């Protein structure tokens, strides 16, 4: 739904998880997700390689660059939009308190234009 391809390693759909999901995400160079939030679910991200820019906040007014070896936390209900602005892939492990991989996703198309690219 967010516009990126995830490998769902642990989720309700794959192993019957009831309180968590864990995905592997690779963002190709120049790619970005759609603005979205996860209703009622927290997200923890650990970047394995590369770097990701993430805009977050009610109007995506905050910006952070998370690099290989760093972690990032997104509280439940916070709008965000990750992007890879580099020329190398960015891979990350994503864990969320939603056992169903995409159930809590709410797309926010009205925010997409707030991030350049």
N, C-alpha and C positions, 0 to 999 in steps of 0.2 A: 504493500500500500504506500509506503514512504518513498518508493522509487528506486530502492537499492535491493540487491539480492543478498539474502541471508542464508547461511547454512544452519538449520535448526538442529542442534545436537541434542539438547535437553528441553523438552516441552511436554505439555499434556498429550499432544498429538503423537510424539515419538516414543516416549517412555512412560507416560502416565503420570508425569509430575503434577503435584497438586498445589505448590506454592511458589515455584520459581521456573524460569526458563533461562537458558544460556545459548547464545548464538555466536557464530563466528561470522564477522562481516569484513569484506574487502571492498573498499571504495576505490574504483579506478581513478587514475589521474583525471582531473577536471570534472569529476562527477559530484553531484550534490543530491541530497534528499529533498523531499517536499517538507514544508513546514508542518509540524504536527506536535501532538502531546500524547501522553499516556495517562488516561483518567485513572486515578486511584492507585497508580503503580510507580514505584521508584526504579531508577535505572543506574547501574554501575558499569563503567566502561574502562577497560584496560587496553591501551594501544600496544600492539605487538611490534609493528613496524610502520615506518612513515609518520605522517602527521595529519591531523584533522582539525579543521577550523569548525567551531560550533558557535552559532549565534543562538542566544536563549533569552528568555524573559517575555513579559506580556506582549511586547512589540519587537522582540528579537533585538533589544537594545544593548544587550551584553554580548561580549565576544571573547572566546578563549581559543588558544591553539594548544592541542594536546599532542605530545610527541611520544615516540616509542619509549616504553618503560614508565609512562605516566598514567594516572587514573583520573577519572572525571565522574562526578555524581550529578544526576539530574533528578530533582525532587518530583514527586507525583504531580501531574497537572501543569507542569511548566512547559510552555511552547519552546521548541528548539528546531534547529536546522543544521545538520552537519554537512560539510563539504570538504573535498580534497582539492586544494588549489595548487598542489605540486605536480611534478611530472613523474612521480613514482606512486605505486599503489600504497594504500594505507590499510592495514589489517588490524582488527581489534576483536577482543572478546567482550560480549555484551551480556550482562545478567540483569534480569528484571523480575520483580515480584509478581508478575503475571504469568501463570503457568501456560496460558494459551498464547502462542506466539504473537498474534496480531489483534486479539480481541479488544484490547484497551486503546487502540490507536484511533485518534481523532485528527483527521487532516484539517489544516488551517490555510486554505488557498489564498485567503485575503492577506496573509503575511508573506507569501513567497516573494513578492516584488520588493520587500524591504531589504533583502540581501542581494548585493550585486552579483552578477554572473549569470 
